Amino acid sequence: MKAYERLLKYVTFPTSSDERANTCPSTEKQFALANYLADEMKGMGLTDVTVDKNCYVYATLEANTQKDLPVIGFIAHLDTSPDAPDHPVNPRVIQDFDGKDIPLNEDTVMKISEFPFLEGYR
């Protein structure tokens, strides 16, 4: 599976946080994405894969060298802002971008005039 295909799957999970909550995670639905990621990690051969009670995902990727190197960790949020809708999300890949404005839905358009750097992706 290509990286962008994974991303397209991840964004379909509703993960909106609740700023009124005093729990971690702030919503239970965030566990669906965490558990999906954990299953993917297991499928990739990572070990010690765990989703803890606070929805943190941990895993070990064994070194591929005998060199004495430091351990590295990666951290990312699984939740999204409650200010933006998290469901339904209908991602898409634009093939052969023509440099014109991109309609995202019936109400929203990414205008080249507002995002001129997009022209560089033609």
Secondary structure, DSSP 8 states (H G I E B T S, - for coil): --HHHHHHHHTTS--B--TT--SSSSSTTHHHHHHHHHHHHHHTT-EEEEE-TT--EEEE---SS-S------------B-TTS--SS------SS--SS-EE-SSS-EE-TTT-GGGGGG-
